[in-house]
Amino acid sequence: MRTELNVPSDLKFLTIVENWLLGSLEVELRDRVDWTRQSARLRLVLVEAYSNVVRHAHRNQPNLPVLIRLELRDQDLHLEIWDHGKGYDLSTYLPPEPDDRQEGGYGWLILNRLMDRVEYRLQVDGQNCLVMQTTLPQADKI
């Protein structure tokens, strides 16, 4: 299954983005996945990625579109978030230290903890692409 969503760069569309992603996956996977656990995980990933585009890449420019692509093969999920921002140089990223009480910098850490693979591609045809992949575990059969 492949699907995509073009959405304005505005946090008021966050619920629409969440419902699109989770609804698409639930229709396709049905009871093969523990939705209580996986929907919370995927919602957090999507909220982090989409809100970073809105707040940082597009800097509150709602006229810039965000393209979200979803591909699902069996239990393998591939998610792309495309933005029109200047991009972020990951070589400058330093993960937060446990004793620091910094406000930002946790997004990349969260995404890498919750997904199997995370990659950020700078300036692909004038856009940036955050690629995230994971294999969704089978639901436990009782």
Secondary structure by P-SEA (a helix, b strand, c coil): ccbbbbbcccccaaaaaaaaaaaaaaaacccccaaaaaaaaaaaaaaaaaaaaacccccccccbbbbbbbbbcccbbbbbbbbccccccccccccccccccccccaaaaaaaaaccbbbbbcccccbbbbbbbbbbcccccc
